[in-house]
Amino acid sequence: MKRSAKFFLIGILFSISHLWQTNLHAQSTFSNSKGAIGITYSGSLDNQAYYFESLEGTAGYNGKGYYSLGITYIHPLTKRLDIETGISYSKYKYQVGSTPPPGQGTPKPYNVTNDVVDIPVTVRWTFLKHFFLNGGLLLGIDTGKENDLDSQTGIGAMIGVGAKYDLKNIPIGFFFNPYFKMHSLLPFSLDNYHQRTDESGFRLGVVYHLP
């Protein structure tokens, strides 16, 4: 809970900084757009892998960063409410360490990577014109082949806060979206103990408003 509160505080500060550098009184000529399609890049603040249960003798995974590339589609439902979906590809890096058996030396940590494809369905609520809150569910498909991390295929969730700005004379917009995401909240596998992963980061997007 403490980390989540810190994350939202960082998101709010970043959003305020972004808006301070833009024209707060600019009027978008594309408010009646039928939607927007764009590309996104996500960068890392933190990523972790863990079990909900306390287990002894399991390897520890320490997150070492990630990046994500995506395509997004934003469809307006009302003046303030949008639904957002799309697809993204993410690559995660972890450092793996394990507890040695009694009388043996500590094994040297090693790095592994994991790839996940996400298909999100989230809702955006816009307030104060340039700010928004977003959150929803996502279908995660684990495509990693070379590590012993539990499969992250399943239903996950995300929540975030952001800022957006549309150019006045061309149908192009930008957004900045700090967020927290959890993968495999409801895993598709039937393991008794399942490893979950989460991430906190920021998402940058460039969108084209459809006429």
C-alpha positions in Angstrom: 0.0 0.0 0.0 2.9 2.4 0.8 4.5 1.7 -2.6 1.1 2.3 -4.4 0.7 5.7 -2.6 4.2 6.7 -3.6 3.5 5.7 -7.2 0.3 7.9 -7.4 2.2 10.8 -5.8 4.9 10.5 -8.5 2.3 10.3 -11.2 0.5 13.5 -10.0 3.8 15.4 -9.8 4.8 14.3 -13.3 1.4 15.3 -14.7 1.5 18.7 -13.1 5.0 19.3 -14.5 3.9 18.3 -18.0 0.9 20.6 -18.0 2.9 23.5 -16.7 5.0 23.4 -19.8 2.0 23.4 -22.2 -0.7 25.9 -22.9 -3.3 25.3 -20.4 -5.8 27.4 -22.3 -5.4 25.7 -25.7 -8.6 24.5 -27.2 -8.6 21.3 -29.2 -10.5 21.3 -32.5 -10.8 17.5 -32.4 -13.1 17.1 -29.4 -15.7 15.4 -31.6 -13.3 12.8 -32.9 -14.7 9.3 -33.4 -11.7 7.9 -31.6 -7.9 7.8 -31.8 -5.3 5.3 -32.7 -1.7 5.5 -31.8 1.6 4.0 -30.6 3.0 3.8 -27.1 6.2 3.2 -25.3 6.4 2.2 -21.6 9.5 2.5 -19.4 10.4 1.0 -16.1 10.2 2.4 -12.6 10.1 -1.0 -10.9 9.2 -4.7 -11.7 9.0 -7.7 -9.3 8.1 -11.4 -9.2 6.7 -13.0 -6.0 4.3 -15.5 -4.5 1.2 -14.4 -2.6 2.1 -17.2 -0.1 5.3 -17.3 2.0 7.3 -20.2 0.6 10.7 -21.5 1.8 13.4 -22.8 -0.6 12.2 -21.0 -3.7 14.3 -18.9 -5.9 14.0 -15.1 -5.5 13.4 -12.9 -8.6 14.6 -9.3 -8.4 13.3 -7.1 -11.1 16.0 -5.4 -13.3 13.8 -3.3 -15.6 11.6 -3.7 -18.7 10.3 -1.9 -21.8 7.1 -2.2 -23.7 5.9 -1.2 -27.2 2.2 -1.1 -28.1 -0.6 0.0 -30.4 -3.6 1.6 -28.7 -7.1 2.5 -29.7 -9.2 5.0 -27.7 -13.0 5.1 -28.3 -15.1 7.9 -26.7 -18.2 6.8 -24.8 -19.2 10.2 -23.4 -17.5 13.6 -23.2 -15.4 12.5 -20.2 -15.4 8.7 -20.5 -13.4 6.7 -23.0 -12.6 3.0 -23.5 -9.1 2.0 -24.5 -7.8 -1.3 -25.9 -5.0 -2.4 -28.1 -2.0 -4.7 -27.9 1.5 -4.4 -26.4 4.7 -6.4 -26.3 6.9 -6.2 -23.1 10.3 -7.7 -22.3 11.2 -8.0 -18.6 14.6 -8.7 -17.0 15.1 -10.4 -13.6 18.0 -11.4 -11.5 17.5 -14.8 -9.9 19.1 -15.8 -6.6 18.4 -18.9 -4.5 19.0 -20.1 -1.0 21.8 -22.7 -0.9 21.5 -26.1 0.9 23.2 -26.3 4.3 27.0 -26.5 4.0 27.1 -25.2 0.5 28.2 -21.9 -0.9 25.8 -19.3 -2.1 25.0 -19.8 -5.8 25.9 -16.9 -8.1 22.9 -14.8 -9.2 22.0 -14.9 -12.9 19.8 -13.0 -15.2 16.7 -14.2 -17.1 14.3 -12.4 -19.4 10.6 -12.9 -20.0 8.3 -11.7 -22.8 4.6 -11.0 -22.3 1.9 -9.8 -24.8 -0.9 -7.9 -23.2 -4.4 -7.1 -24.6 -5.9 -4.5 -22.3 -9.5 -3.2 -21.9 -9.4 -0.1 -19.7 -11.6 2.9 -19.0 -10.4 6.5 -19.0 -12.1 9.2 -17.1 -11.0 12.8 -18.0 -11.1 15.6 -15.5 -9.8 19.2 -15.6 -9.6 18.8 -19.4 -6.0 17.6 -19.5 -5.9 15.0 -16.7 -7.3 11.4 -16.7 -7.6 8.4 -14.5 -7.5 5.0 -16.1 -7.9 1.4 -15.1 -9.2 -2.0 -16.1 -8.3 -5.6 -17.0 -5.9 -7.2 -19.4 -5.3 -10.5 -21.0 -1.7 -11.5 -20.7 0.0 -14.1 -22.9 3.4 -15.3 -21.7 5.7 -16.0 -24.6 8.9 -16.5 -22.6 10.7 -19.8 -23.4 14.0 -19.7 -21.5 13.4 -19.3 -17.8 11.7 -21.1 -14.9 9.4 -18.1 -14.0 5.8 -19.3 -13.7 3.7 -18.6 -16.8 2.2 -15.1 -16.7 -0.7 -16.1 -19.0 -3.9 -15.0 -17.4 -6.1 -12.1 -16.4 -4.3 -9.1 -14.9 -5.2 -5.5 -13.9 -3.8 -2.0 -14.1 -4.5 1.4 -12.7 -3.0 4.8 -13.5 -3.2 8.5 -13.7 -2.1 10.7 -16.6 -2.1 13.9 -18.6 -2.9 14.5 -22.3 -2.6 17.3 -24.8 -4.0 17.7 -28.3 -2.5 20.0 -30.9 -4.8 22.7 -32.2 -4.4 22.5 -35.9 -3.6 18.9 -36.7 -5.3 15.8 -35.4 -2.4 14.7 -33.2 -2.3 14.2 -29.5 0.1 13.1 -26.8 -0.3 11.5 -23.4 1.8 10.7 -20.4 0.5 7.9 -18.1 2.3 6.7 -15.0 0.7 3.3 -14.0 0.8 0.2 -11.8 0.1 -3.2 -13.4 -0.2 -6.8 -12.1 0.1 -9.8 -14.3 -1.6 -13.2 -13.9 -3.8 -12.0 -11.0 -6.1 -14.8 -12.2 -3.7 -17.3 -13.8 -4.8 -19.8 -16.4 -2.6 -22.6 -14.9 -3.9 -24.8 -12.0 -0.8 -24.6 -9.8 -1.3 -24.6 -6.1 1.3 -21.8 -5.7 1.6 -19.4 -8.6 4.2 -16.7 -9.1 2.9 -13.3 -10.0 4.7 -10.3 -11.5 3.9 -6.6 -11.3 5.4 -3.4 -12.6 5.2 0.3 -12.1 6.3 2.6 -14.8 5.2 5.3 -17.2 3.6 5.1 -20.7 4.2 7.7 -23.4 1.7 7.8 -26.3 1.2 9.6 -29.6 -2.3 9.3 -31.1 -4.0 10.3 -34.4 -7.6 11.4 -34.0 -9.9 9.7 -36.5 -12.2 12.1 -38.4 
